[in-house]
Structures are given as C-alpha cells and as structure tokens.
C-alpha cells in the first residue's frame, strides 16, 4: 500500500493547526530582518509524539541555523518525544540529527516510473467492479475502509471526515482520478491519484492505495494501481511517483513488477525527551 506521509502537514500550514508552534530564524538586515529558516512543530496530543519539519534557505545553509531550529523544536516538544522528518536522506541531515540526539527509526521510499513505457495487462477479479469516487455519496464508506486498511499506519489511518473534506476542497482534487473497487456494492479498496504541477514538468502520483483486510489476496492492489496509472497516462503525464515504507517488502515487490524503481528516501528521526 502506498501513501503520502507529509500531506497532513501541508494542510496544517494552510489551515492553521491549533497544536502547532511556528519557529522562525531571522537574520538582521539593513532595512528589515530576513527570514532564513523555519520549523513547524506539532505537539498535538500530549500523550503522543510531537512531529517537526524544518527548512533553511539555501543561501543560509552550513551556518548552524538548522541545529538552532532543531534545538528550538526539541524545547517546544518537551516533555514528549520528537519525530523529525528529513526529506531526501541527505548526509548533512543525518549528521545534524545524530549531533542533536536523534535516532533513525523510519525510512520512506519514493519510487518512480515512466508512463511512456507500456503498462501490463491484469484481469480484474470476477465479481469486482472498478468505478470512480462520487462526492457526497462515498465519503463514509471510504473513511471506514481507509481506517481498516491503514490501522497500523501513523498518519493515513487517522484521517477524519474533516481531513477528507479539506482534501476534496484542494484545486488538485479530481474524482475522475479516484478509483474504487466494489463487490456486490461493498467497498473493498481504492486508489486515489494526484497530479503535481502542470505542463511538461507535471508529475502524477499514486497518492494512496488501500485494500480492506477482508479483501487481501485478490490482487486488488495491482488492479487499482494500474487503473490509476492508465488514467494518469491518458492525461499526458510522462512520470508517476509514489511513497512506500522501506520495510514493506510485499508492496515494494508489487511496485517493482509494475515498473517502479527507487528514486529517493525520506527519513524519520526520533529523539527521546
């Protein structure tokens, strides 16, 4: 199963998460202070881990600003444990995390595939129907299947109706790229696609693929993934990406059979209080 880990953070930034603290790194200038770094720290439920992400302006890197932001994030998170994402697995991020007392606990692969290459033909299991999502009709059933499919996932499994509605309100949302698998009216799985950008540089994404535990073993993950890939290819996109847990060997094997290859790694680091 694939899913995007950082999407909720993007919504929190736009909507304003009440549990978030925004840390700014400012550099004094001749006319005004210049923003050279930023950290987003979400404490959320005090019984759970806090989460942080940060960025330093390219012209201000290698000056210790990242470590100062990490230090500030640790203070904000206390007494909770702090999870810190590093996108791309850069060696500098690993060194900074180690210096600040963090341990590497999770790897998330980004895999990519050319949509200009042929897609395999896979038969839909007997009795299974593939159709697209119908806003105003399918929300409750989708939330139930998503919760079961991602019961052990730290982000995707916690999506609420408000979270779903926020995504539906995004300009990129397109129900024509949101595929559902049904059997006798029962929702068994889904593939939600996404398009990043426009023009020649646009990228397709296998945004989320989930299969209800009761339907495992039917090959629905592959069937749904291919339905979404054909849709993205029909839009004229040349490349598609997806995110998958690095230790999910079964899912990685499926995606490799479909022509995906490892592109980069996002790393989560954890610091005890």
MIVOMI-398605 format. One line per field, with one value per residue (C-alpha): x, y, z. Coordinates in steps of 0.02 Angstrom, whole numbers, plus 50000, padded with zeros to 5 digits. Layout:
N
c1: X  ...
c2: Y  ...
c3: Z  ...
END
This chain:
273
c1: 50000  50062  50025  50096  50161  50180  50013  49933  50074  50036  49854  49904  50011  49869  49727  49824  49842  49797  49928  50070  50212  50299  50484  50567  50753  50780  50940  50959  50969  50999  50813  50722  50752  50765  50683  50819  50743  50579  50521  50345  50320  50156  50136  49958  49902  50024  50017  50089  50249  50272  50321  50431  50492  50610  50689  50840  50859  50994  51098  51098  51149  51306  51296  51216  51040  50969  51039  50967  50796  50809  50857  50707  50592  50655  50614  50440  50405  50456  50411  50354  50466  50502  50493  50590  50574  50723  50671  50791  50902  51040  51202  51201  51030  51092  51242  51133  51010  51149  51226  51057  51025  50906  50898  50845  50681  50590  50631  50504  50547  50495  50481  50455  50403  50394  50217  50286  50326  50190  50081  50047  49875  49798  49624  49501  49445  49274  49134  49239  49188  49304  49222  49267  49230  49064  49074  48928  48900  49060  49141  49085  49122  49292  49339  49293  49395  49542  49543  49546  49675  49793  49753  49940  49994  50044  49965  49849  49745  49695  49611  49443  49294  49361  49530  49444  49337  49493  49575  49418  49424  49600  49619  49707  49563  49485  49357  49393  49563  49495  49458  49354  49342  49173  49096  48906  48902  49035  49187  49346  49486  49536  49671  49675  49787  49855  49938  50077  50101  50058  50138  50288  50354  50193  50206  50073  50064  49997  49930  49851  49815  49722  49637  49519  49599  49450  49496  49682  49746  49630  49759  49656  49808  49883  49718  49682  49859  49851  49681  49759  49916  49813  49715  49874  49949  49790  49814  49979  50093  50263  50314  50225  50288  50232  50286  50301  50376  50551  50515  50355  50438  50275  50216  50388  50389  50219  50276  50438  50338  50239  50399  50435  50612  50683  50710  50748  50722  50639  50700  50615  50723  50664  50729  50683  50639
c2: 50000  50173  50337  50510  50549  50738  50792  50825  50945  51044  51061  51111  51252  51322  51295  51335  51187  51243  51124  51190  51307  51403  51439  51573  51601  51785  51872  52057  52161  52343  52377  52229  52056  51920  51751  51620  51468  51396  51248  51180  51088  50998  50941  50878  50753  50768  50578  50552  50600  50777  50799  50930  50979  51121  51212  51328  51447  51383  51541  51521  51339  51272  51409  51312  51379  51204  51147  51300  51262  51081  51137  51254  51114  50998  51130  51157  50969  50935  50826  50725  50627  50720  50646  50741  50712  50733  50732  50652  50568  50699  50656  50830  50797  50632  50717  50854  50727  50625  50781  50829  50658  50585  50403  50346  50250  50251  50257  50304  50267  50374  50264  50324  50252  50317  50323  50318  50133  50003  49956  49771  49698  49623  49548  49616  49476  49403  49497  49653  49820  49970  50141  50319  50409  50501  50654  50663  50475  50380  50476  50372  50204  50264  50325  50156  50057  50178  50160  49970  49965  50083  50034  50021  50174  50325  50456  50385  50281  50434  50531  50604  50669  50846  50791  50712  50866  50976  50869  50873  51063  51067  51127  50964  50853  50760  50622  50555  50501  50421  50237  50119  49928  49854  49682  49670  49850  49825  49939  49835  49950  50113  50207  50396  50481  50657  50774  50893  51049  51074  51070  50962  50959  50892  50732  50603  50520  50359  50462  50322  50139  50041  49871  49814  49672  49563  49577  49542  49411  49454  49560  49718  49824  49787  49809  49975  50039  50002  50088  50246  50233  50219  50373  50473  50416  50468  50643  50653  50639  50561  50513  50449  50436  50351  50335  50169  50113  50046  49891  49848  49716  49647  49817  49861  49696  49735  49909  49841  49718  49867  49954  50068  50095  50177  50364  50438  50408  50514  50476  50498  50527  50511  50595  50542  50684
c3: 50000  49958  50043  50059  50234  50229  50157  50328  50368  50211  50263  50440  50370  50265  50389  50547  50666  50844  50915  50807  50851  50712  50740  50633  50606  50567  50512  50545  50387  50346  50318  50395  50467  50335  50359  50333  50417  50479  50585  50606  50772  50803  50983  50960  51091  51238  51260  51084  50995  50932  50749  50668  50495  50456  50310  50292  50146  50025  50046  50236  50250  50336  50467  50609  50580  50557  50725  50810  50737  50792  50967  50973  50911  51049  51180  51109  51108  51288  51377  51226  51109  50947  50772  50639  50452  50334  50152  50031  50161  50143  50237  50315  50390  50461  50540  50615  50684  50764  50840  50914  50993  50865  50809  50636  50655  50488  50303  50170  49989  49843  49688  49509  49342  49165  49098  48922  48945  48916  49064  49096  49069  49227  49234  49362  49480  49443  49529  49558  49484  49468  49467  49517  49680  49693  49807  49929  49919  49955  50097  50246  50165  50105  50279  50353  50227  50240  50430  50419  50279  50371  50550  50590  50492  50597  50481  50349  50469  50571  50429  50480  50381  50405  50334  50184  50154  50160  50025  49919  49927  49856  49674  49629  49685  49540  49573  49398  49466  49625  49593  49700  49693  49740  49753  49766  49824  49959  49950  49956  49903  49820  49725  49741  49613  49613  49487  49538  49434  49252  49081  49034  49213  49288  49390  49426  49597  49666  49811  49914  49877  50009  50017  50154  50256  50212  50027  50040  49919  49775  49683  49703  49744  49574  49480  49565  49541  49355  49339  49411  49305  49146  49199  49230  49065  48974  49046  48950  49102  49073  49251  49407  49585  49745  49926  50017  50181  50151  50257  50163  50056  49986  49922  49851  49757  49680  49626  49554  49449  49386  49330  49478  49541  49697  49673  49846  50032  50166  50342  50509  50662  50841  50998  51173  51292
END
